[in-house]
Structures are given as C-alpha cells and as structure tokens.
Amino acid sequence: MSWAVMMEGGVQINCEGRRFHDETQGYSEAAVHVLAQPGGIAWNVFDTPLLALARGFPDFCDAEAAGALRRCESVAALADCIGCEPAVLQGTLDAMRAGTPPPDGRVFSRVLEAPYFAVKVTGALFHTQGGLDTASDMRVLRHDGTPFANLFAAGGAAGGVSGDAVWGYLSGNGLLSAVAGGYIAARTAAALIHSTKASA
Ligand SMILES: Cc1cc2nc3c(=O)[nH]c(=O)nc-3n(C[C@H](O)[C@H](O)[C@H](O)COP(=O)(O)OP(=O)(O)OC[C@H]3O[C@@H](n4cnc5c(N)ncnc54)[C@H](O)[C@@H]3O)c2cc1C
C-alpha cells in the first residue's frame, strides 16, 4: 500500500489497538516495527480523504480489488475488525488530537474521522541494501580492491548507495542502481568483448 497514506495522516495500529511507532519515519523502518508486534502484523488505518489519495496508486487499487480493504463505520466496528478492545482503540485515536503530547514524536494536523478504512499488513523484503563491491565500471572488486576482469554486478546483487540500516534506505535507489548499473555493466562488457576480438 502506498506509504503516502501513512505520511499524510494514516496510522498503523497493532492487534491490541495501539500505535507503536512514528509512521513518518518511512516504510523500511515500519517493517521492523510491524514485525515486532503481536503476530507480526498491523492495520493501516485511514479515513475518506486518505482513501481518495490511496486510490491514486495502482498497487493500492490492486490490493482493494483483491479484497484487502475493510470499511468500518465506527470505532467499535474498527475495533471489531482489528480484534481489540474498543476503549483502547478509542484512546489511541483520541491521543492523535492536536495538542496531545505525542508519545512517539509524531504530531497530527487532524484526527481521523469515521468511516474508517483498514488494511492488514506485515513486513516483507522488497529490496536489499549492501551487496558485492564494484568499481565505477561495475566490475566486481576482490577483497584487496582489485577488479575481476569479467565479473559484473548491478542492482540488487551490488552494493548500492543506501546505508547499512533501515534508516539508510533511500527511496528509488533499487531501480536506479539496477537500470543505471546494468547499463554501465553492459557497456563495460561490450568494450571488453570488443578489445578481446581486436587483440585476437
Ligand atoms: C513491491 C515492490 C515495490 C518496489 N518499489 C520500488 C520503487 O518504487 N522504486 C525503486 O527504485 N525500487 C523499488 N523496488 C525495488 C526494485 O524493484 C529492485 O531494487 C529492483 O527490481 C532490483 O533489480 P534487479 O534487476 O537487481 O533484481 P530483480 O528485479 O529482482 O531481477 C532479478 C531477476 O533475476 C531472475 N532470476 C533470479 N534467479 C535466477 C536464476 N537462477 N536464473 C535466471 N534468472 C534468475 C528473477 O526472476 C528476476 O527476474 C520495489 C520492489 C518491490 C518488491
């Protein structure tokens, strides 16, 4: 589901009816927090204005078409969907009110209003950080820093520009290093073939 919905006011709630982190930190961070919750799951909760935003994203539309979206007319119905105590959930939503000291540092500009919408989520791997060291022409480097003559790596196989922790993830870098690195690796390989043929 598009993370924009969380950034713009949606929240993640665990099966006890509580928020458990600052959702604006990003989706890499969120995956770690969600997996630490009971059952390793959470509910992405939002309301009508955010539903309109979500429907601008094809992946959300696919999830909705697959039946992932639940509509809840009240806090009690949302609690029933999540499987938590209504009073706990009500307390969680009340704590979002502007002016309430935020336990996790996130300040909300508005409160979610019924009807509520909820999607059950868990953490999953969708990119990797780290990988084989490469030279600028995408030849793989040995431990001593010298390049293999004809071994290349790009994309998920190669170390990218993201850092080595969840906070080090830079959005969009998976495709950047796959497409740009793949192009450079192919160009290097073509030059290698050309020079090999020329010297044969
Ligand atoms: C849901 C999701 C959303 C994402 N959103 C973004 C985004 O918005 N922006 C972004 O930059 N990145 C995004 N990514 C990450 C991005 O898709 C990856 O970083 C990128 O595709 C990596 O490219 P790659 O070519 O290295 O590897 P892959 O795309 O994984 O390609 C590897 C290919 O090798 C094939 N393969 C594997 N083993 C073998 C084998 N033994 N023999 C033959 N073929 C094999 C696989 O089938 C696959 O086709 C997203 C990923 C996911 C899952």
The ligand as an ORCA input file, in Angstrom:
! r2SCAN-3c Opt
* xyz 0 1
  C       6.685     -4.173     -4.133
  C       7.985     -3.514     -4.540
  C       8.000     -2.165     -4.773
  C       9.199     -1.549     -5.155
  N       9.186     -0.219     -5.401
  C      10.306      0.378     -5.829
  C      10.299      1.761     -6.172
  O       9.277      2.446     -6.113
  N      11.471      2.326     -6.577
  C      12.627      1.601     -6.664
  O      13.668      2.154     -7.037
  N      12.667      0.293     -6.343
  C      11.534     -0.341     -5.937
  N      11.559     -1.674     -5.626
  C      12.850     -2.382     -5.651
  C      13.252     -2.750     -7.094
  O      12.189     -3.426     -7.722
  C      14.507     -3.633     -7.033
  O      15.511     -2.973     -6.305
  C      14.990     -3.920     -8.443
  O      13.992     -4.567     -9.194
  C      16.241     -4.791     -8.412
  O      16.556     -5.078     -9.759
  P      17.460     -6.311    -10.119
  O      17.472     -6.370    -11.614
  O      18.770     -6.212     -9.408
  O      16.744     -7.585     -9.496
  P      15.322     -8.192     -9.843
  O      14.372     -7.145    -10.350
  O      14.934     -8.973     -8.620
  O      15.599     -9.140    -11.072
  C      16.278    -10.368    -10.900
  C      15.755    -11.307    -11.955
  O      16.577    -12.467    -11.978
  C      15.720    -13.587    -12.067
  N      16.463    -14.728    -11.526
  C      16.744    -14.998    -10.236
  N      17.455    -16.102    -10.136
  C      17.654    -16.541    -11.398
  C      18.351    -17.664    -11.950
  N      18.980    -18.547    -11.181
  N      18.355    -17.803    -13.289
  C      17.728    -16.908    -14.099
  N      17.053    -15.826    -13.615
  C      17.034    -15.656    -12.280
  C      14.484    -13.218    -11.291
  O      13.386    -13.998    -11.686
  C      14.329    -11.751    -11.699
  O      13.579    -11.605    -12.877
  C      10.377     -2.313     -5.268
  C      10.336     -3.685     -5.047
  C       9.143     -4.288     -4.687
  C       9.125     -5.776     -4.473
*
